[in-house]
């Protein structure tokens, strides 16, 4: 499909074609990069970049100009980084696209972050939580007030989990509001707000205004600084359920990060109810995955693997480890992703440590490593993918 646009030197058609391909592969980003000769276009699918096509120099430049025009960026400025936004409908899907340009030695590189506002919100059951974790999360979402934090690095699926929680809470008797930058998925029945820096309406200004709208549940895209964290904690103590995210590698690091924000630690210790740390692993393609080679299975006999094996059997799941092959229906042997989670339910004795600014002792968590090992043993993902994500 793209070859026809390339032969015709049709930059608008080529952009539409790339966006269609991105939608069909469920790509999160499109990278348009200058090379010594020509340009390359790559798609980020399930967390990894995959080549899509190569472009001649003139067509690559024309495509960059087309994107900058649609994104309301300055086409005459090629020396400075720029950011832009555009909305476009492709194959009956409404896409909100953030554009970022960065000058380099060979020319400007563009990255398009795709947010499909037409996509269906996952349910809690779709996230990949096992039964005990799902019951724990639902228990805390049913509370009238408190703070729930979802943590993990960039690309760990925190936003997906936030939206799934909102979808679960959506009831006529609840006033649910969000403060996000930007609004990634529109949920009917939820009032969603985004900062508008161009007119001086910032995150903290909107958060204070939002609290005057009689909310029951507030979702904050991210705890950013002292003021937003302090306001969120006060709200969590006064009859509001606050759900938010933070960029940390472990559940415990989220509390330690809050210590560094200089917030009311007594308020944090009282309001914090649950911290979820998560990662996304690529799922093996159901069409081409084959049984794991005996040599690999012999290496999976350490104590950690034996504990994961016992936990898998305790859940009544079957052990059938597999490995990636690759076929025309997947990307290198994988298709789609699923989550692995550790949930920390804050206990009474841990609240005393938090109030003193000390990291509490956290034991008996079902670690991400063990969850990933169980997924390998069940044939959901591979050892290589586990090693790639859980470094």
TORSEKE-310178 format. One record per residue (C-alpha): residue in three letters; x, y, z. Coordinates in pm, 1 decimal, padded with zeros to 6 digits. Layout:
! residues N
PT   rogu       east      north         up
PT    ALA          X          Y          Z
...
***
This chain:
! residues 391
PT   rogu       east      north         up
PT    UNK    00000.0    00000.0    00000.0
PT    UNK    00280.2    00244.1    00086.8
PT    UNK    00472.7    00171.5   -00235.0
PT    UNK    00204.7    00340.7   -00446.3
PT    UNK    00231.7    00662.0   -00241.0
PT    UNK    00612.0    00651.4   -00259.1
PT    UNK    00610.5    00607.6   -00638.7
PT    UNK    00359.7    00893.7   -00673.3
PT    UNK    00560.8    01114.6   -00433.5
PT    UNK    00231.3    01165.8   -00246.1
PT    UNK    00325.3    01294.8    00102.5
PT    UNK   -00035.6    01340.0    00233.4
PT    UNK   -00131.5    00991.7    00113.6
PT    UNK    00187.4    00845.1    00257.1
PT    UNK    00117.3    00996.5    00599.5
PT    UNK   -00236.2    00853.9    00596.0
PT    UNK   -00095.9    00516.5    00488.2
PT    UNK    00159.0    00514.4    00770.0
PT    UNK   -00112.7    00601.6    01021.2
PT    UNK   -00331.7    00319.2    00887.4
PT    UNK   -00043.0    00075.9    00925.7
PT    UNK    00021.3    00207.4    01277.6
PT    UNK   -00344.4    00152.5    01370.0
PT    UNK   -00348.7   -00199.0    01225.8
PT    UNK   -00038.0   -00293.8    01426.1
PT    UNK   -00159.6   -00107.1    01739.6
PT    UNK    00160.2    00098.8    01732.2
PT    UNK    00216.1    00362.7    01999.7
PT    UNK    00468.2    00577.0    01805.3
PT    UNK    00588.1    00652.2    01452.2
PT    UNK    00955.2    00751.0    01408.4
PT    UNK    01049.7    00943.1    01090.9
PT    UNK    01428.8    00967.6    01074.0
PT    UNK    01677.9    01117.0    00826.0
PT    UNK    01957.0    00890.8    00700.7
PT    UNK    02269.8    00960.9    00497.1
PT    UNK    02062.1    00866.5    00193.6
PT    UNK    01688.2    00909.7    00229.3
PT    UNK    01466.8    00853.0    00532.2
PT    UNK    01337.6    00559.3    00733.5
PT    UNK    01001.5    00514.6    00905.9
PT    UNK    00969.2    00283.8    01206.4
PT    UNK    00676.0    00184.0    01428.5
PT    UNK    00693.2    00113.1    01800.3
PT    UNK    00481.2   -00197.5    01853.5
PT    UNK    00454.4   -00367.9    02194.3
PT    UNK    00742.2   -00156.8    02323.1
PT    UNK    00994.5   -00224.1    02042.2
PT    UNK    01071.2   -00042.1    01717.3
PT    UNK    01010.4   -00219.7    01385.3
PT    UNK    01105.8   -00087.8    01035.7
PT    UNK    00808.5    00010.2    00818.8
PT    UNK    00954.0    00166.4    00502.4
PT    UNK    01236.3    00371.0    00346.4
PT    UNK    01173.7    00703.0    00168.8
PT    UNK    01368.7    00906.7   -00085.7
PT    UNK    01505.6    01236.9    00044.6
PT    UNK    01255.1    01468.8   -00125.5
PT    UNK    00953.3    01266.1   -00013.4
PT    UNK    01083.8    01243.5    00342.7
PT    UNK    01119.8    01621.6    00359.5
PT    UNK    00771.8    01668.3    00212.8
PT    UNK    00628.1    01434.0    00474.8
PT    UNK    00799.3    01629.6    00753.8
PT    UNK    00651.2    01954.8    00621.0
PT    UNK    00306.5    01792.4    00599.6
PT    UNK    00324.2    01677.1    00961.5
PT    UNK    00449.2    02014.6    01086.4
PT    UNK    00164.1    02192.8    00907.5
PT    UNK   -00099.4    01961.7    01055.3
PT    UNK    00063.2    01985.9    01398.1
PT    UNK    00065.1    02368.9    01383.2
PT    UNK    00443.0    02381.0    01403.3
PT    UNK    00669.1    02635.5    01231.8
PT    UNK    00775.3    02482.2    00898.9
PT    UNK    01042.6    02750.7    00857.1
PT    UNK    01216.6    02662.1    01184.5
PT    UNK    01452.9    02367.2    01154.1
PT    UNK    01712.4    02465.3    01414.9
PT    UNK    01505.4    02433.3    01733.1
PT    UNK    01304.3    02145.0    01882.6
PT    UNK    00928.4    02186.9    01843.1
PT    UNK    00613.9    02023.7    01977.4
PT    UNK    00275.6    02007.3    01807.8
PT    UNK   -00058.3    01828.2    01821.6
PT    UNK   -00315.3    01717.7    01570.4
PT    UNK   -00634.9    01517.8    01557.3
PT    UNK   -00716.0    01300.0    01261.1
PT    UNK   -00964.3    01022.8    01184.2
PT    UNK   -00823.1    00710.9    01016.6
PT    UNK   -01035.4    00403.4    00939.3
PT    UNK   -01312.5    00538.8    01165.3
PT    UNK   -01067.7    00576.4    01454.7
PT    UNK   -01012.8    00915.5    01614.3
PT    UNK   -00641.2    00966.5    01671.9
PT    UNK   -00490.9    01232.7    01893.8
PT    UNK   -00127.8    01270.0    01787.4
PT    UNK    00152.3    01450.2    01967.4
PT    UNK    00434.7    01554.5    01734.7
PT    UNK    00792.4    01617.4    01843.7
PT    UNK    01072.8    01740.5    01615.7
PT    UNK    01442.2    01735.2    01703.9
PT    UNK    01712.7    01883.6    01477.3
PT    UNK    02019.2    01667.3    01416.4
PT    UNK    02328.4    01639.1    01200.1
PT    UNK    02134.5    01483.4    00909.0
PT    UNK    01814.2    01685.8    00956.5
PT    UNK    01505.2    01687.3    01172.8
PT    UNK    01373.8    01367.4    01329.8
PT    UNK    00999.3    01350.6    01401.7
PT    UNK    00825.5    01124.4    01650.7
PT    UNK    00446.7    01094.6    01648.4
PT    UNK    00290.0    00962.7    01970.6
PT    UNK   -00046.6    00807.7    01880.9
PT    UNK   -00334.8    00809.2    02125.0
PT    UNK   -00638.6    00630.2    01990.1
PT    UNK   -00937.2    00789.8    02161.8
PT    UNK   -01172.1    00541.3    01995.9
PT    UNK   -01009.1    00235.8    02152.0
PT    UNK   -01199.6    00034.4    02407.1
PT    UNK   -01097.3    00067.0    02770.8
PT    UNK   -00974.4   -00258.6    02922.5
PT    UNK   -01154.5   -00402.3    03223.6
PT    UNK   -00966.3   -00488.0    03543.5
PT    UNK   -00998.2   -00855.9    03455.8
PT    UNK   -00818.5   -00792.5    03124.2
PT    UNK   -00506.1   -00644.8    03285.4
PT    UNK   -00348.7   -00977.0    03386.8
PT    UNK   -00388.3   -00959.2    03765.4
PT    UNK   -00424.8   -01299.0    03924.2
PT    UNK   -00733.2   -01367.0    04134.6
PT    UNK   -00598.4   -01258.6    04475.0
PT    UNK   -00451.1   -00937.5    04330.4
PT    UNK   -00774.5   -00855.5    04149.6
PT    UNK   -00976.6   -00903.7    04469.5
PT    UNK   -00737.3   -00678.8    04661.6
PT    UNK   -00756.9   -00401.4    04403.0
PT    UNK   -01137.3   -00415.4    04390.1
PT    UNK   -01148.7   -00398.6    04771.6
PT    UNK   -00949.8   -00073.6    04774.7
PT    UNK   -01140.2    00078.0    04483.0
PT    UNK   -01458.7    00026.1    04684.8
PT    UNK   -01327.8    00246.0    04968.3
PT    UNK   -01484.2    00594.7    04997.1
PT    UNK   -01148.3    00768.4    05040.5
PT    UNK   -00776.7    00709.9    05026.3
PT    UNK   -00483.6    00712.2    04785.4
PT    UNK   -00402.9    00436.8    04533.1
PT    UNK   -00075.1    00468.9    04340.9
PT    UNK    00026.6    00281.8    04025.5
PT    UNK    00400.7    00279.3    03961.6
PT    UNK    00649.7    00160.9    03702.5
PT    UNK    00884.9    00304.6    03438.4
PT    UNK    00769.6    00467.3    03115.8
PT    UNK    00587.2    00213.3    02899.4
PT    UNK    00484.0   -00009.2    03190.9
PT    UNK    00111.3    00033.0    03119.5
PT    UNK    00026.0    00260.8    03413.2
PT    UNK   -00223.0    00466.9    03210.2
PT    UNK   -00401.3    00151.5    03090.8
PT    UNK   -00446.2    00042.4    03452.9
PT    UNK   -00570.9    00387.3    03556.5
PT    UNK   -00839.4    00381.4    03286.7
PT    UNK   -00940.1    00026.1    03376.0
PT    UNK   -00990.6    00136.1    03737.0
PT    UNK   -01207.4    00429.6    03624.2
PT    UNK   -01412.7    00200.6    03403.3
PT    UNK   -01472.6   -00030.3    03702.0
PT    UNK   -01581.9    00263.1    03921.4
PT    UNK   -01814.2    00417.0    03663.1
PT    UNK   -02159.3    00433.5    03825.7
PT    UNK   -02439.7    00694.9    03804.0
PT    UNK   -02408.3    00774.1    04175.9
PT    UNK   -02037.0    00866.2    04150.5
PT    UNK   -01887.7    01193.6    04028.2
PT    UNK   -01562.5    01083.0    03863.7
PT    UNK   -01315.8    01343.7    03739.0
PT    UNK   -00968.3    01324.8    03589.7
PT    UNK   -00677.6    01562.6    03544.2
PT    UNK   -00450.3    01437.3    03264.7
PT    UNK   -00193.9    01578.3    03026.2
PT    UNK   -00318.9    01493.5    02770.8
PT    UNK   -00654.8    01313.9    02783.0
PT    UNK   -00564.8    00986.5    02611.5
PT    UNK   -00894.9    00796.1    02608.0
PT    UNK   -01237.4    00958.4    02635.3
PT    UNK   -01469.3    00781.9    02882.4
PT    UNK   -01835.0    00873.7    02858.8
PT    UNK   -01963.7    00973.7    03202.2
PT    UNK   -01624.0    01091.7    03333.3
PT    UNK   -01535.8    01463.2    03331.5
PT    UNK   -01180.1    01477.3    03196.1
PT    UNK   -00965.4    01789.7    03214.1
PT    UNK   -00626.3    01873.5    03063.8
PT    UNK   -00395.3    02169.7    03144.6
PT    UNK   -00372.6    02449.2    02888.3
PT    UNK   -00032.4    02607.8    02937.3
PT    UNK   -00088.5    02848.8    02646.5
PT    UNK   -00353.5    03039.0    02841.4
PT    UNK   -00192.2    02997.1    03182.0
PT    UNK   -00414.5    02716.0    03312.1
PT    UNK   -00169.3    02481.5    03481.5
PT    UNK   -00196.7    02144.9    03653.8
PT    UNK   -00213.6    02275.1    04011.1
PT    UNK   -00465.7    02548.9    03926.8
PT    UNK   -00696.0    02290.1    03770.5
PT    UNK   -00650.8    02049.1    04061.2
PT    UNK   -00767.1    02311.5    04311.0
PT    UNK   -01064.6    02398.3    04087.9
PT    UNK   -01150.0    02031.9    04039.3
PT    UNK   -01179.5    01981.1    04415.7
PT    UNK   -01457.6    02242.3    04421.9
PT    UNK   -01664.2    02030.3    04178.8
PT    UNK   -01788.8    01784.6    04446.0
PT    UNK   -01591.2    01483.2    04314.4
PT    UNK   -01611.9    01132.9    04460.9
PT    UNK   -01322.0    00986.6    04260.8
PT    UNK   -01028.0    01179.3    04114.6
PT    UNK   -00774.4    01034.2    03875.4
PT    UNK   -00450.4    01232.2    03845.9
PT    UNK   -00235.1    01132.3    03551.6
PT    UNK    00080.1    01172.2    03760.6
PT    UNK    00198.0    01315.2    04092.4
PT    UNK    00435.0    01582.0    03966.5
PT    UNK    00559.4    01803.5    04248.0
PT    UNK    00516.2    01913.6    04608.0
PT    UNK    00197.9    02114.1    04547.1
PT    UNK    00010.7    01850.0    04347.7
PT    UNK    00114.1    01573.1    04589.7
PT    UNK    00014.4    01780.3    04893.9
PT    UNK   -00324.7    01866.3    04742.7
PT    UNK   -00387.6    01503.1    04645.7
PT    UNK   -00306.1    01379.7    04997.2
PT    UNK   -00537.5    01635.6    05158.2
PT    UNK   -00814.4    01530.6    04918.3
PT    UNK   -00756.0    01162.3    05000.7
PT    UNK   -00813.1    01240.6    05369.2
PT    UNK   -01137.3    01434.2    05316.9
PT    UNK   -01375.8    01194.4    05147.6
PT    UNK   -01218.6    01149.8    04804.1
PT    UNK   -01071.8    00841.2    04641.0
PT    UNK   -00753.4    00947.0    04458.7
PT    UNK   -00596.6    00724.8    04191.1
PT    UNK   -00266.4    00834.0    04043.2
PT    UNK    00064.3    00716.5    03897.0
PT    UNK    00433.1    00773.8    03958.4
PT    UNK    00749.3    00680.7    03766.1
PT    UNK    00937.6    00445.0    04000.1
PT    UNK    01086.3    00098.1    03960.6
PT    UNK    00938.2   -00056.1    04276.1
PT    UNK    00634.5   -00004.7    04497.5
PT    UNK    00851.6    00100.9    04792.4
PT    UNK    01035.2    00361.5    04582.5
PT    UNK    00704.4    00545.5    04537.8
PT    UNK    00693.7    00625.8    04909.8
PT    UNK    01061.4    00720.1    04915.3
PT    UNK    00998.5    00952.2    04621.4
PT    UNK    00715.8    01116.5    04818.0
PT    UNK    00960.6    01178.3    05103.9
PT    UNK    01169.0    01383.3    04861.3
PT    UNK    00872.9    01601.6    04764.9
PT    UNK    00862.1    01749.7    05115.2
PT    UNK    00495.8    01666.6    05176.5
PT    UNK    00300.1    01606.4    05498.0
PT    UNK    00426.5    01259.5    05592.3
PT    UNK    00159.9    01204.5    05857.3
PT    UNK   -00104.9    01275.6    05593.2
PT    UNK    00067.4    01038.3    05349.8
PT    UNK    00081.0    00761.4    05610.9
PT    UNK   -00289.5    00801.0    05683.5
PT    UNK   -00415.2    00825.4    05324.0
PT    UNK   -00196.1    00577.5    05132.0
PT    UNK   -00387.1    00249.8    05094.5
PT    UNK   -00239.3    00054.6    04803.2
PT    UNK    00067.5    00076.3    04577.1
PT    UNK    00079.2   -00124.7    04253.5
PT    UNK    00406.1   -00176.6    04066.5
PT    UNK    00377.2   -00321.0    03717.2
PT    UNK    00548.4   -00406.4    03388.8
PT    UNK    00426.9   -00512.4    03043.8
PT    UNK    00558.2   -00830.1    02880.4
PT    UNK    00506.5   -00923.8    02516.3
PT    UNK    00275.6   -01221.3    02469.8
PT    UNK    00395.1   -01514.9    02257.8
PT    UNK    00210.9   -01549.2    01927.5
PT    UNK   -00052.1   -01821.2    01952.2
PT    UNK    00002.3   -01914.2    01588.8
PT    UNK    00375.8   -01986.0    01582.1
PT    UNK    00508.4   -02033.8    01939.2
PT    UNK    00662.1   -02377.2    01983.6
PT    UNK    00749.9   -02583.2    02294.9
PT    UNK    01061.2   -02466.9    02473.1
PT    UNK    01379.4   -02657.6    02389.6
PT    UNK    01490.0   -02910.2    02656.3
PT    UNK    01817.7   -02723.0    02704.4
PT    UNK    01631.9   -02411.0    02818.3
PT    UNK    01406.0   -02612.3    03049.1
PT    UNK    01705.1   -02771.2    03221.2
PT    UNK    01828.6   -02422.3    03311.3
PT    UNK    01499.5   -02342.6    03485.8
PT    UNK    01567.0   -02549.4    03798.1
PT    UNK    01690.7   -02289.6    04047.8
PT    UNK    01507.9   -02229.2    04375.2
PT    UNK    01341.8   -01916.7    04232.6
PT    UNK    01204.6   -02115.4    03938.1
PT    UNK    01084.7   -02391.9    04170.6
PT    UNK    00898.2   -02138.5    04385.5
PT    UNK    00738.5   -01988.9    04072.2
PT    UNK    00647.1   -02338.7    03953.8
PT    UNK    00478.6   -02415.3    04288.5
PT    UNK    00289.0   -02083.6    04280.3
PT    UNK    00169.4   -02164.3    03926.7
PT    UNK    00044.2   -02505.7    04035.3
PT    UNK   -00125.5   -02352.1    04342.9
PT    UNK   -00328.9   -02135.0    04105.2
PT    UNK   -00436.9   -02444.1    03910.3
PT    UNK   -00250.8   -02337.4    03595.6
PT    UNK   -00078.5   -02575.8    03354.8
PT    UNK    00298.7   -02567.5    03294.5
PT    UNK    00375.1   -02549.8    02921.0
PT    UNK    00679.0   -02325.2    02854.5
PT    UNK    00719.0   -02208.6    02494.5
PT    UNK    00954.2   -01994.8    02285.7
PT    UNK    00915.4   -01741.6    02004.8
PT    UNK    00940.1   -01838.1    01638.7
PT    UNK    00790.1   -01565.7    01420.1
PT    UNK    00531.0   -01571.3    01142.0
PT    UNK    00330.7   -01339.9    00918.5
PT    UNK    00073.1   -01276.7    01191.0
PT    UNK    00309.7   -01138.3    01456.0
PT    UNK    00616.0   -00924.2    01522.5
PT    UNK    00913.3   -01154.5    01581.3
PT    UNK    00708.7   -01421.9    01754.9
PT    UNK    00502.0   -01193.7    01977.4
PT    UNK    00157.1   -01040.0    01950.3
PT    UNK    00016.4   -00804.6    02213.9
PT    UNK    00122.3   -00754.4    02576.1
PT    UNK    00001.4   -00835.4    02925.3
PT    UNK    00087.2   -00707.7    03271.2
PT    UNK    00271.1   -00851.7    03569.0
PT    UNK    00210.2   -00684.4    03904.0
PT    UNK    00319.2   -00655.8    04264.5
PT    UNK    00063.2   -00509.2    04506.6
PT    UNK    00159.2   -00354.0    04838.5
PT    UNK   -00131.0   -00312.2    05078.9
PT    UNK   -00009.6   -00064.0    05341.7
PT    UNK   -00032.0   -00215.1    05692.1
PT    UNK   -00081.0   -00032.2    06023.5
PT    UNK    00277.4   -00085.8    06144.9
PT    UNK    00414.1    00044.5    05813.6
PT    UNK    00219.1    00369.0    05853.6
PT    UNK    00426.5    00457.0    06161.6
PT    UNK    00748.9    00431.1    05959.7
PT    UNK    00606.9    00643.3    05677.2
PT    UNK    00499.4    00914.5    05921.3
PT    UNK    00860.2    00929.2    06048.6
PT    UNK    01001.9    00953.5    05695.7
PT    UNK    01149.3    00603.5    05712.2
PT    UNK    01115.5    00336.2    05445.9
PT    UNK    00887.4    00065.0    05591.0
PT    UNK    00971.8   -00304.1    05582.9
PT    UNK    00778.9   -00462.6    05297.3
PT    UNK    00774.7   -00841.4    05291.3
PT    UNK    00580.3   -01123.6    05131.7
PT    UNK    00509.0   -00938.0    04807.7
PT    UNK    00448.8   -01155.7    04503.0
PT    UNK    00746.0   -01005.6    04318.5
PT    UNK    00745.1   -00902.4    03954.4
PT    UNK    01023.9   -01154.2    03893.2
PT    UNK    00812.6   -01440.3    04023.9
PT    UNK    00506.8   -01323.5    03831.6
PT    UNK    00714.4   -01313.5    03512.3
PT    UNK    00858.8   -01659.7    03581.3
PT    UNK    00506.9   -01795.2    03622.7
PT    UNK    00411.7   -01640.5    03288.6
PT    UNK    00711.7   -01810.6    03124.0
PT    UNK    00619.0   -02145.7    03275.4
PT    UNK    00257.7   -02104.6    03161.2
PT    UNK    00373.0   -02036.7    02804.1
PT    UNK    00249.8   -01677.0    02794.7
PT    UNK    00592.0   -01523.3    02727.9
PT    UNK    00956.1   -01625.8    02686.8
PT    UNK    01268.3   -01624.0    02903.8
PT    UNK    01424.4   -01370.9    02662.8
PT    UNK    01131.9   -01131.9    02701.6
PT    UNK    01141.3   -01161.4    03079.7
PT    UNK    01512.5   -01080.3    03077.7
PT    UNK    01455.1   -00782.6    02845.2
PT    UNK    01190.4   -00618.4    03065.7
PT    UNK    01297.3   -00711.8    03418.0
PT    UNK    01659.3   -00596.9    03425.5
***
